[in-house]
Amino acid sequence: MDLKHIRNFSIIAHIDHGKSTLADRMLEITHTIEARKMRDQVLDQMELERERGITIKMTPVRMNYSLNLTSYILNLIDTPGHIDFSYEVSRAIKAVEGTILLVDSTQGIQAQTLSVLEMAQDAGLKIIPVLSKIDSPLARIEEVRGEIVNLLGCIPEEVLEVSGKTGQGVNQLLEAIIEKIPSPTPSFLPLNKGEVPPAEGVQALVFDFKYSNHKGVIVYVRMFGGEVRRGEQLLFAQAVEKFIALEVGVFTPAETPKDYLASGEIGYIVTGIKQPGIASVGDTVTSFKKPASALSGYMSPLPVVWASVYPESGDDFPILKSALSRLKLSDSAFTYEEESSGALGRGFRCGFLGMLHLEIITERLKREFNLKLIITTPSITYKIVYKNDKEEIIYSPHKFPDHGSYEKVLEPWVFVKIILPTEYLSQIMQLLHDHEAEIGETESMGLGRAALNIKMPLREMMRNFFDELKSASSGYASISYKIGDFREADVVRLDILVGGEIAAAFSRIVSRQKMETEAEKTVEKLYNILPRQMFVTKIQGQAAGRIISSRTLSALKKDVTQHMYGGDITRKMKLREKQKKGKKKMAERGRVNIPQDVFMKMMRSGE
C-alpha cells in the first residue's frame, strides 16, 4: 500500500481515562474483530491486565478504515497509563507519527497526562486532544475542554468528544486521525551523523518483543525503510547477529502472517532465536546482504527499586531462574542477577521501575510459573563515597558499609508533580513535611485545582507515600514523577540481631531521624512472630554503631521435676540448676533457628 494511506498513532493518557475502552470501539467500528469475538479490554491480553483493569504492556493493532472511497491502514499502539510503565509509552511514541491525548471529562487533566504529553511533544508528534466519557452524568465537558485549550494552546473546536462506552464520536475521531496525523516517511527518524538514509536499505526499529517456545523471539518492529520478506536473511545491527525471517506479519490484533512488511508499516518478525540477550529493544533489523546503519534507538531504563526474590523451596531455584529469563524477554525494563543468602539460600536481586512494576513481576512469577516466593523489603540505589574519594554503588542493604567507614552517602531524588483540589492543600503539606519533601512553586489549574511541584528523596516516596497521598486527598490527588539527581543523604543501615547474630535478610536503610522508631517497630514485630527457642534469645535493633532497641524472648520451659513426687526438695533444686546450666551453654554455643514462615511474615507489610 502507498505510504500516504498509512497512519501510525498511539493513545496516551493518565491511568483509567478510558484508553482500552476507546480502543475496543475503534476495533468494533473498523470491523477488525468480529462482533461475536468482541469483549471488553480486548487488547489487554494478560490475565493481570484484565483483572486489575489496567494496561501493563503496549499492544499494537492494525485496522482498515475507508474515508471518501479511499481505504486507509490505521496502526494503533495502545499504551499503559500508570507511571511505572512510562518507558513502554516512550517506546510506542518513537514508532508513530501522531497520538491521541485522551482526557477523562469527569476528572480533567491529571499529573500523568502532563508527563506523557511532554514525551509526545518532545518527539514532535501530531497531537489530537480528545475528551472521553462524555456520556457520564459526572462529565464536566466545557470545563475540561477549557483546561485542554489552556494546556495545548489550541482552539476549543479542535478538542474532540468521544464515549468509549457508547461509541459516540469515534467515527469522527477516526476521520480526524486520517486528516491530521501525517503519513509515514522513510526519513521520519532523525539520522545520526554518518547514518545512511532508510530509503537506501532495510531499517526496522525494534520497539518490543516477546518469546514463544516454538518460534523463539518474535520482534515487534516499525519499518522505516525497505521491505522485509519471509525467508530473507536479516541482521540485528547492534547485536551483529544473523537470522532468517521465519515469518513476518501484522497484528489484527492476533499475529497474522503476510508475505512481506513494507516501509511505514508496523508488524512482527519471527526470528527463531531461542537464546536470551540477543534481541533487544531499540536495535535495528536490516538486510544481511546489504546492511544499513542502525537507527538511533532508546535510552536503557535504569531500575529505581530493588528487591531480592527467593523461592520458598530451594528445589525451585532452577524454575525461578528460567522464569526470570522468560520474563526478561517480554519486559526489557526488568533486570536481575543471582545472589545468595545464608538464611534464604539462592535467589536473585531484581531491579524494577517502581513499586507497581515490582508487584506485577512477582505476581506473574506466582501465577504463570506456579512459584511460591519470598520477596525482601524493597530498597533503592545508594552511592557511597569513601574517604579516599573512591565511589561504590550499593543496591542491597546488607552490602551497605559499616557506620563510620565512609565519608558520605548519596541517594536519588525525584521531581514530583501533584495535581489536587485546593481544599486538600493543608493536609498534603503536612504529609510532604513528614516525607522530607522540598516544596517548589504551586500553579493554579483553575476550577479549584492546583499543581504542586516538589522534590523529595526516592527513599521517602517508597515509604507508602502513594497510599498516604490518596488517603489525605480522599483519592482526588494524582501524581507523576521522574528521577532527578543524587544528593547527600542522612541515612544509616538498620540491622536486626537475633541471638547476637545479624539476620541479613532483615537489614534495611532508614533515615537517621526515624531509625529508633523503625528499630522498635521491627524488633517488636519479630518478637511477636519468632518461635521461642530452648534458651533465652535477644532480639535487637542496631544502627549507627549502637543497640537502639531490644526485646528478650524467654526460653521454652520444661518441668524437669514432673516425674518426682515427694522427697527432698534439694533433689528438685539440683535438677533445676542442671537445666539452667544446660540452657546457658546452649545460649553460648547454639544458633537461633529462624523458620521460613517467619521471613515471609516479616517481608509482608501490615502483618
C-alpha positions as CSV (number, residue, x, y, z in Angstrom):
1,M,0.0,0.0,0.0
2,D,1.1,3.6,-0.7
3,L,2.7,5.3,2.3
4,K,0.2,8.2,2.1
5,H,-2.6,5.7,3.0
6,I,-1.0,4.6,6.3
7,R,-1.4,6.3,9.7
8,N,0.6,5.2,12.7
9,F,-0.7,6.6,16.1
10,S,-0.9,5.8,19.8
11,I,-3.3,6.6,22.6
12,I,-1.7,8.3,25.7
13,A,-3.5,9.3,28.9
14,H,-3.5,9.1,32.7
15,I,-4.4,5.8,34.2
16,D,-8.1,4.8,33.9
17,H,-9.0,7.6,31.5
18,G,-10.5,5.1,29.0
19,K,-7.8,4.2,26.6
20,S,-8.6,0.5,26.4
21,T,-12.3,1.1,26.1
22,L,-11.8,3.6,23.2
23,A,-9.5,1.1,21.5
24,D,-12.4,-1.5,21.8
25,R,-14.8,0.8,20.0
26,M,-12.3,1.5,17.2
27,L,-11.8,-2.2,16.6
28,E,-15.5,-2.7,16.6
29,I,-16.3,0.2,14.2
30,T,-13.5,-0.8,11.8
31,H,-14.7,-4.5,11.9
32,T,-11.1,-5.6,12.9
33,I,-12.7,-8.0,15.3
34,E,-15.9,-9.9,14.6
35,A,-18.8,-8.9,16.9
36,R,-19.0,-12.5,18.3
37,K,-15.4,-12.4,19.4
38,M,-15.6,-8.9,20.9
39,R,-15.0,-8.5,24.6
40,D,-14.1,-5.6,27.0
41,Q,-10.4,-4.6,27.1
42,V,-9.7,-6.8,24.0
43,L,-6.1,-5.5,23.7
44,D,-5.3,-6.3,27.3
45,Q,-4.3,-9.9,26.7
46,M,-2.6,-10.6,30.1
47,E,-4.9,-12.0,32.8
48,L,-3.5,-9.5,35.3
49,E,-4.4,-6.6,33.0
50,R,-8.0,-7.7,32.7
51,E,-8.3,-8.4,36.4
52,R,-6.9,-5.1,37.5
53,G,-8.4,-3.1,34.6
54,I,-5.1,-1.5,33.7
55,T,-2.8,-1.8,30.7
56,I,0.7,-3.1,31.5
57,K,2.1,-4.0,28.1
58,M,1.7,-1.8,25.0
59,T,-0.3,-3.6,22.3
60,P,-0.1,-2.9,18.5
61,V,-3.1,-3.5,16.3
62,R,-3.8,-2.8,12.5
63,M,-7.2,-1.6,11.4
64,N,-8.7,-0.8,8.0
65,Y,-10.9,2.2,7.5
66,S,-12.5,3.8,4.4
67,L,-12.9,7.5,4.0
68,N,-14.2,9.2,0.8
69,L,-13.9,5.8,-1.1
70,T,-10.2,5.5,-0.1
71,S,-9.0,2.7,2.1
72,Y,-6.5,3.5,4.9
73,I,-4.4,1.4,7.2
74,L,-4.5,2.6,10.8
75,N,-1.8,1.2,13.1
76,L,-2.6,1.8,16.7
77,I,-0.3,1.2,19.7
78,D,-2.3,1.1,22.9
79,T,-0.1,2.2,25.8
80,P,-0.2,1.9,29.7
81,G,-1.3,4.8,31.8
82,H,0.5,4.0,35.1
83,I,3.6,6.0,35.8
84,D,5.7,2.8,36.4
85,F,5.2,1.9,32.7
86,S,6.0,5.2,31.2
87,Y,9.0,3.5,29.5
88,E,6.5,1.5,27.5
89,V,4.9,4.8,26.4
90,S,8.2,6.3,25.4
91,R,8.9,3.3,23.1
92,A,5.5,3.5,21.5
93,I,5.9,7.2,20.8
94,K,9.0,6.6,18.8
95,A,7.2,4.2,16.5
96,V,4.4,6.5,15.4
97,E,3.8,10.0,13.8
98,G,0.8,11.1,15.9
99,T,-1.0,10.5,19.2
100,I,-4.5,10.9,20.7
101,L,-4.2,12.7,24.1
102,L,-7.2,11.3,26.0
103,V,-8.5,13.3,29.0
104,D,-11.4,12.0,31.2
105,S,-14.1,14.6,31.1
106,T,-15.1,13.6,34.7
107,Q,-11.6,14.1,36.1
108,G,-9.9,16.7,33.9
109,I,-6.1,16.9,33.4
110,Q,-4.1,14.7,35.8
111,A,-0.4,14.6,36.6
112,Q,0.4,11.7,34.3
113,T,-1.5,13.5,31.4
114,L,1.2,16.2,31.6
115,S,4.0,13.7,31.8
116,V,3.0,11.7,28.7
117,L,2.1,14.9,26.8
118,E,5.7,16.2,27.4
119,M,7.1,13.0,25.9
120,A,4.9,13.3,22.8
121,Q,5.7,16.9,22.3
122,D,9.5,16.2,22.7
123,A,9.1,13.5,19.9
124,G,7.4,16.0,17.6
125,L,4.2,14.0,17.3
126,K,0.9,15.5,16.0
127,I,-1.4,15.6,19.0
128,I,-5.2,15.2,18.7
129,P,-6.8,16.2,22.0
130,V,-9.9,14.1,22.9
131,L,-12.4,14.2,25.8
132,S,-13.5,10.8,27.0
133,K,-16.5,9.5,29.0
134,I,-18.8,12.3,27.7
135,D,-21.8,10.1,28.3
136,S,-21.2,10.1,32.1
137,P,-23.6,12.2,34.3
138,L,-20.5,13.5,36.1
139,A,-18.9,14.8,32.9
140,R,-17.7,18.4,33.0
141,I,-17.2,18.8,29.3
142,E,-16.8,22.5,28.9
143,E,-14.7,23.0,32.0
144,V,-12.3,20.2,31.0
145,R,-12.2,21.4,27.4
146,G,-11.0,24.8,28.8
147,E,-8.2,23.0,30.6
148,I,-7.0,21.3,27.4
149,V,-7.2,24.6,25.4
150,N,-5.1,26.3,28.0
151,L,-2.6,23.4,28.1
152,L,-2.2,23.0,24.4
153,G,-2.9,26.5,23.2
154,C,-5.4,25.1,20.6
155,I,-8.9,26.3,19.8
156,P,-12.0,24.7,21.5
157,E,-13.2,23.2,18.2
158,E,-10.0,21.1,17.9
159,V,-10.9,19.2,21.1
160,L,-13.0,16.1,20.0
161,E,-15.5,14.3,22.2
162,V,-15.9,10.5,22.5
163,S,-17.6,7.9,24.6
164,G,-15.7,4.6,24.6
165,K,-18.8,3.0,26.2
166,T,-21.4,4.0,23.5
167,G,-19.1,4.7,20.6
168,Q,-20.3,8.3,20.2
169,G,-17.8,10.4,18.3
170,V,-15.4,7.5,17.5
171,N,-16.1,7.7,13.7
172,Q,-15.3,11.5,13.8
173,L,-12.1,10.6,15.7
174,L,-11.0,8.1,13.1
175,E,-11.6,10.7,10.3
176,A,-9.5,13.2,12.3
177,I,-6.7,10.7,12.6
178,I,-6.6,10.3,8.8
179,E,-6.9,14.1,8.2
180,K,-4.5,15.4,10.9
181,I,-1.8,12.7,11.5
182,P,0.9,12.8,8.8
183,S,1.6,9.7,6.7
184,P,4.9,8.0,7.5
185,T,8.0,9.0,5.5
186,P,11.2,6.8,5.3
187,S,13.3,9.6,6.9
188,F,10.9,10.2,9.9
189,L,13.6,9.3,12.5
190,P,16.4,11.9,12.9
191,L,19.6,10.5,11.4
192,N,22.8,10.3,13.4
193,K,26.0,11.7,11.9
194,G,27.1,9.4,9.1
195,E,23.8,7.4,9.2
196,V,22.5,6.0,5.9
197,P,19.0,7.3,5.0
198,P,16.4,4.5,5.3
199,A,15.4,4.7,1.7
200,E,18.8,3.2,0.8
201,G,18.3,0.0,2.7
202,V,16.1,-2.1,5.1
203,Q,15.7,-0.4,8.5
204,A,13.2,-1.6,11.1
205,L,13.2,-0.3,14.6
206,V,12.5,-3.0,17.3
207,F,10.1,-1.3,19.8
208,D,9.1,-4.5,21.7
209,F,9.4,-8.3,21.5
210,K,8.1,-11.5,23.1
211,Y,9.2,-15.1,23.4
212,S,7.5,-18.2,22.1
213,N,8.6,-21.8,23.0
214,H,8.0,-22.8,19.4
215,K,9.1,-19.8,17.4
216,G,11.7,-18.2,19.6
217,V,12.0,-14.4,19.9
218,I,9.3,-12.5,18.0
219,V,10.3,-8.9,17.5
220,Y,7.8,-6.1,17.1
221,V,9.1,-3.6,14.5
222,R,8.2,-0.3,12.9
223,M,9.5,-0.3,9.3
224,F,11.4,2.9,8.4
225,G,12.8,1.8,5.1
226,G,12.9,-1.0,2.6
227,E,10.9,-4.3,2.7
228,V,11.3,-7.4,4.8
229,R,10.2,-10.7,3.3
230,R,9.6,-14.1,4.8
231,G,12.7,-16.3,4.4
232,E,15.0,-13.4,4.0
233,Q,18.4,-13.3,5.8
234,L,18.4,-10.4,8.2
235,L,20.7,-8.9,10.8
236,F,20.4,-7.2,14.2
237,A,22.6,-4.1,13.5
238,Q,23.8,-3.6,17.1
239,A,23.9,-7.2,18.3
240,V,25.6,-8.2,15.0
241,E,23.5,-11.4,14.9
242,K,22.3,-13.0,11.7
243,F,18.9,-14.7,11.5
244,I,16.2,-15.8,8.9
245,A,12.8,-14.3,9.0
246,L,10.8,-17.5,9.6
247,E,7.5,-15.4,9.4
248,V,6.5,-11.8,9.0
249,G,3.1,-10.3,9.6
250,V,0.8,-7.7,11.2
251,F,-1.4,-7.5,14.3
252,T,-5.1,-7.8,13.7
253,P,-4.8,-7.9,16.8
254,A,-3.8,-11.6,16.6
255,E,-0.5,-12.2,14.7
256,T,-1.5,-12.5,11.0
257,P,1.2,-13.7,8.6
258,K,2.0,-11.8,5.4
259,D,4.4,-12.2,2.6
260,Y,6.3,-9.0,3.5
261,L,6.4,-5.9,5.6
262,A,6.9,-2.6,3.7
263,S,8.2,0.8,4.7
264,G,5.8,2.7,7.1
265,E,4.2,-0.5,8.4
266,I,4.1,-1.9,12.0
267,G,4.3,-5.6,12.3
268,Y,6.3,-8.6,13.7
269,I,9.2,-10.8,12.5
270,V,9.7,-14.3,13.9
271,T,13.5,-14.7,14.3
272,G,13.7,-18.4,15.5
273,I,16.4,-17.2,18.1
274,K,15.9,-19.0,21.4
275,Q,18.8,-17.8,23.5
276,P,18.3,-14.7,25.6
277,G,20.3,-11.5,25.3
278,I,20.5,-11.2,21.5
279,A,17.3,-9.3,20.6
280,S,16.9,-6.0,22.4
281,V,14.5,-3.1,22.3
282,G,16.0,-0.2,20.3
283,D,18.0,-2.4,17.9
284,T,17.7,-2.1,14.2
285,V,16.7,-5.0,11.9
286,T,18.4,-4.7,8.5
287,S,19.3,-6.8,5.5
288,F,22.2,-9.2,6.0
289,K,23.4,-8.9,2.4
290,K,23.1,-5.1,2.1
291,P,23.1,-3.8,5.7
292,A,22.1,-0.3,6.5
293,S,23.3,1.6,9.6
294,A,21.5,1.3,12.9
295,L,18.7,3.8,13.8
296,S,19.0,5.8,17.0
297,G,17.3,3.5,19.5
298,Y,16.1,4.0,23.1
299,M,17.7,5.0,26.3
300,S,18.0,1.9,28.5
301,P,15.8,2.4,31.6
302,L,17.6,2.4,34.9
303,P,16.0,0.4,37.8
304,V,15.0,2.6,40.7
305,V,13.6,-0.1,43.1
306,W,15.4,-3.3,44.1
307,A,14.2,-6.3,45.9
308,S,15.5,-9.9,46.4
309,V,13.4,-12.8,45.2
310,Y,13.9,-16.2,46.7
311,P,12.0,-19.5,46.1
312,E,10.3,-20.8,49.3
313,S,11.8,-24.2,48.4
314,G,15.5,-24.4,47.3
315,D,14.4,-27.1,44.8
316,D,12.5,-24.4,42.9
317,F,15.7,-22.3,42.2
318,P,16.1,-23.6,38.6
319,I,12.4,-22.9,37.8
320,L,12.8,-19.4,39.2
321,K,15.9,-18.8,37.1
322,S,14.1,-20.0,33.9
323,A,11.0,-17.9,34.8
324,L,13.0,-14.7,35.3
325,S,14.8,-15.3,32.0
326,R,11.4,-15.7,30.2
327,L,10.0,-12.5,31.8
328,K,13.1,-10.5,30.8
329,L,12.3,-11.5,27.2
330,S,8.9,-9.8,27.4
331,D,9.9,-6.9,29.7
332,S,13.2,-5.1,28.7
333,A,12.9,-2.8,31.7
334,F,13.3,-5.6,34.2
335,T,16.8,-6.6,35.4
336,Y,18.1,-9.4,37.7
337,E,21.3,-11.0,38.9
338,E,22.0,-14.1,41.1
339,E,22.7,-13.7,44.8
340,S,22.7,-15.9,47.9
341,S,21.8,-15.5,51.5
342,G,22.8,-17.7,54.4
343,A,19.2,-17.6,55.7
344,L,17.2,-17.8,52.5
345,G,19.5,-19.7,50.2
346,R,20.0,-18.9,46.5
347,G,17.9,-16.2,44.9
348,F,18.0,-13.1,42.7
349,R,18.4,-9.4,43.2
350,C,15.9,-7.8,40.9
351,G,15.6,-4.2,39.6
352,F,12.2,-2.6,38.8
353,L,11.0,0.8,37.5
354,G,8.7,1.3,40.5
355,M,6.6,-0.5,43.2
356,L,3.7,-1.4,40.8
357,H,6.3,-2.9,38.4
358,L,7.7,-5.0,41.3
359,E,4.2,-6.1,42.2
360,I,3.3,-7.1,38.6
361,I,6.5,-9.1,38.0
362,T,6.2,-11.0,41.3
363,E,2.5,-11.7,40.7
364,R,3.3,-13.0,37.2
365,L,6.0,-15.3,38.7
366,K,3.4,-16.8,41.1
367,R,0.6,-17.2,38.5
368,E,2.4,-18.1,35.3
369,F,5.1,-20.3,36.8
370,N,3.3,-21.5,39.9
371,L,6.1,-20.4,42.2
372,K,5.9,-19.7,45.9
373,L,8.3,-16.8,46.7
374,I,9.9,-14.8,49.5
375,I,10.2,-11.1,48.5
376,T,12.6,-8.9,50.6
377,T,11.8,-5.3,51.6
378,P,12.3,-3.1,48.5
379,S,15.3,-0.7,48.6
380,I,16.9,1.8,46.3
381,T,20.4,2.5,44.9
382,Y,22.9,4.4,47.1
383,K,26.2,5.9,46.1
384,I,28.9,5.5,48.8
385,V,31.8,8.0,48.8
386,Y,34.8,6.8,50.9
387,K,37.5,9.0,52.5
388,N,39.9,8.2,49.6
389,D,37.3,9.6,47.1
390,K,36.5,6.1,45.9
391,E,32.8,5.6,45.0
392,E,30.7,2.5,45.2
393,I,27.1,1.8,44.1
394,I,25.1,-0.2,46.6
395,Y,21.6,-1.6,45.9
396,S,21.4,-4.2,48.6
397,P,21.1,-3.1,52.3
398,H,23.3,-5.9,53.7
399,K,26.1,-4.6,51.5
400,F,25.9,-1.1,52.9
401,P,29.2,-0.3,54.7
402,D,29.5,-0.2,58.4
403,H,28.9,3.1,60.2
404,G,31.9,5.4,60.2
405,S,33.8,3.6,57.3
406,Y,32.7,6.1,54.6
407,E,32.8,9.8,54.0
408,K,29.2,10.4,52.8
409,V,26.2,8.7,51.2
410,L,24.3,10.0,48.2
411,E,20.8,9.0,47.3
412,P,18.5,9.6,44.3
413,W,15.9,12.4,44.5
414,V,12.7,12.7,42.3
415,F,10.9,15.6,40.7
416,V,7.3,15.2,41.6
417,K,4.1,16.9,40.2
418,I,0.9,16.5,42.2
419,I,-2.5,17.8,41.0
420,L,-5.2,18.0,43.6
421,P,-8.2,20.1,44.8
422,T,-7.1,23.2,46.7
423,E,-9.2,22.2,49.8
424,Y,-6.7,19.4,50.5
425,L,-3.6,21.5,50.3
426,S,-3.1,21.8,54.1
427,Q,-3.3,18.1,54.7
428,I,-0.9,17.4,51.8
429,M,1.6,20.0,53.1
430,Q,1.9,18.1,56.4
431,L,2.3,14.8,54.5
432,L,5.1,16.3,52.4
433,H,6.9,17.6,55.5
434,D,6.8,14.1,57.0
435,H,8.4,12.7,53.8
436,E,11.2,15.2,53.8
437,A,10.0,16.9,50.6
438,E,11.1,20.3,49.3
439,I,8.1,22.3,48.0
440,G,8.5,24.4,44.9
441,E,6.0,26.6,43.1
442,T,2.3,26.0,43.2
443,E,0.4,26.5,39.9
444,S,-3.3,27.2,39.7
445,M,-5.1,24.7,37.3
446,G,-8.4,26.6,37.6
447,L,-11.7,25.1,38.8
448,G,-10.4,24.8,42.3
449,R,-7.4,22.6,41.5
450,A,-3.7,23.2,42.0
451,A,-0.5,21.7,40.8
452,L,2.4,21.3,43.3
453,N,6.0,20.9,42.1
454,I,8.1,19.2,44.7
455,K,11.4,17.4,45.1
456,M,11.8,14.5,47.6
457,P,14.1,11.5,48.3
458,L,13.1,8.4,46.3
459,R,13.5,6.5,49.6
460,E,10.7,8.6,51.1
461,M,8.4,8.1,48.0
462,M,8.7,4.3,48.5
463,R,7.7,4.7,52.2
464,N,4.0,4.3,51.5
465,F,3.8,7.8,50.0
466,F,1.3,7.0,47.2
467,D,-1.2,5.4,49.6
468,E,-0.9,8.2,52.2
469,L,-1.3,10.8,49.4
470,K,-4.5,9.1,48.2
471,S,-5.8,8.9,51.8
472,A,-5.0,12.5,52.6
473,S,-6.8,13.8,49.4
474,S,-9.7,11.4,49.6
475,G,-8.4,9.8,46.4
476,Y,-8.5,13.0,44.3
477,A,-4.8,13.7,44.0
478,S,-2.8,12.4,41.0
479,I,0.9,12.2,40.8
480,S,3.7,11.8,38.2
481,Y,7.5,11.8,38.9
482,K,10.8,11.5,37.2
483,I,14.2,10.6,38.6
484,G,16.4,13.6,39.4
485,D,20.0,13.9,40.7
486,F,21.8,12.3,43.6
487,R,22.0,14.3,46.9
488,E,23.8,13.7,50.2
489,A,21.6,11.5,52.5
490,D,21.5,11.2,56.3
491,V,20.8,7.5,56.4
492,V,22.1,4.5,58.3
493,R,21.9,0.7,58.0
494,L,19.5,-0.8,60.4
495,D,20.5,-4.4,61.4
496,I,18.4,-6.8,63.3
497,L,20.4,-9.1,65.6
498,V,18.9,-12.4,66.7
499,G,20.9,-14.2,69.4
500,G,23.8,-11.8,68.8
501,E,24.0,-12.6,65.0
502,I,22.9,-10.2,62.2
503,A,20.0,-11.6,60.2
504,A,21.0,-10.1,56.9
505,A,17.6,-10.6,55.3
506,F,16.1,-8.1,57.8
507,S,18.7,-5.3,57.2
508,R,17.5,-2.1,55.6
509,I,18.5,1.5,55.0
510,V,16.5,4.1,57.1
511,S,16.6,7.8,57.8
512,R,18.7,8.7,60.9
513,Q,15.7,10.6,62.2
514,K,13.5,7.6,62.0
515,M,16.0,4.8,63.0
516,E,14.8,4.4,66.6
517,T,11.1,4.2,65.6
518,E,11.9,1.8,62.8
519,A,14.1,-0.3,65.0
520,E,11.5,-0.6,67.8
521,K,8.7,-1.4,65.3
522,T,10.8,-4.2,63.5
523,V,12.1,-5.7,66.8
524,E,8.6,-5.8,68.2
525,K,7.2,-7.4,65.1
526,L,9.9,-10.1,65.1
527,Y,9.4,-10.7,68.8
528,N,5.7,-11.5,68.2
529,I,6.5,-13.8,65.3
530,L,9.7,-15.7,66.2
531,P,9.0,-19.1,68.0
532,R,10.7,-19.4,71.4
533,Q,13.9,-21.4,71.5
534,M,15.4,-23.8,74.1
535,F,17.3,-20.8,75.5
536,V,16.7,-17.1,76.2
537,T,17.0,-15.2,72.9
538,K,17.7,-11.5,72.5
539,I,16.3,-9.6,69.5
540,Q,18.0,-6.3,69.0
541,G,17.9,-3.4,66.5
542,Q,21.3,-1.9,65.8
543,A,22.1,1.3,63.8
544,A,24.9,3.9,63.8
545,G,27.2,1.6,65.8
546,R,24.9,1.1,68.8
547,I,22.0,-1.0,70.0
548,I,18.8,1.1,70.0
549,S,16.1,-1.4,70.6
550,S,15.9,-4.7,72.4
551,R,13.4,-7.4,73.4
552,T,14.2,-10.7,75.2
553,L,12.4,-13.9,74.1
554,S,12.0,-16.2,77.0
555,A,13.1,-19.8,76.6
556,L,10.9,-22.8,76.2
557,K,10.4,-24.3,79.7
558,K,10.0,-28.0,80.6
559,D,9.3,-29.1,84.1
560,V,12.2,-31.5,84.7
561,T,10.9,-32.5,88.1
562,Q,7.4,-33.6,86.9
563,H,8.3,-37.2,87.4
564,M,9.2,-36.7,91.0
565,Y,6.6,-37.0,93.8
566,G,7.5,-36.0,97.3
567,G,11.1,-36.5,98.6
568,D,13.8,-34.0,99.5
569,I,13.4,-30.5,97.9
570,T,17.2,-30.4,97.3
571,R,16.8,-33.1,94.6
572,K,14.4,-30.9,92.6
573,M,16.7,-27.9,93.1
574,K,19.7,-29.8,91.7
575,L,17.8,-30.8,88.6
576,R,16.6,-27.2,88.0
577,E,20.2,-25.9,88.4
578,K,21.4,-28.5,86.0
579,Q,18.8,-27.4,83.5
580,K,19.8,-23.8,84.0
581,K,23.4,-24.5,83.2
582,G,22.5,-26.5,80.1
583,K,20.4,-23.6,78.8
584,K,23.3,-21.2,79.4
585,K,25.7,-23.5,77.4
586,M,23.1,-23.7,74.6
587,A,22.8,-19.9,74.5
588,E,26.6,-19.6,74.3
589,R,27.0,-22.2,71.6
590,G,23.7,-22.6,69.9
591,R,22.3,-20.7,66.9
592,V,18.8,-19.4,66.6
593,N,16.7,-21.3,64.0
594,I,14.5,-18.8,62.1
595,P,11.8,-20.7,60.3
596,Q,11.0,-19.9,56.7
597,D,7.5,-18.6,57.5
598,V,9.0,-16.0,59.9
599,F,10.9,-14.5,57.0
600,M,7.7,-14.5,54.9
601,K,5.7,-12.7,57.6
602,M,8.4,-10.1,58.2
603,M,8.6,-9.3,54.5
604,R,4.9,-8.7,54.3
605,S,3.9,-5.2,55.4
606,G,0.9,-4.9,57.7
607,E,1.2,-8.3,59.4
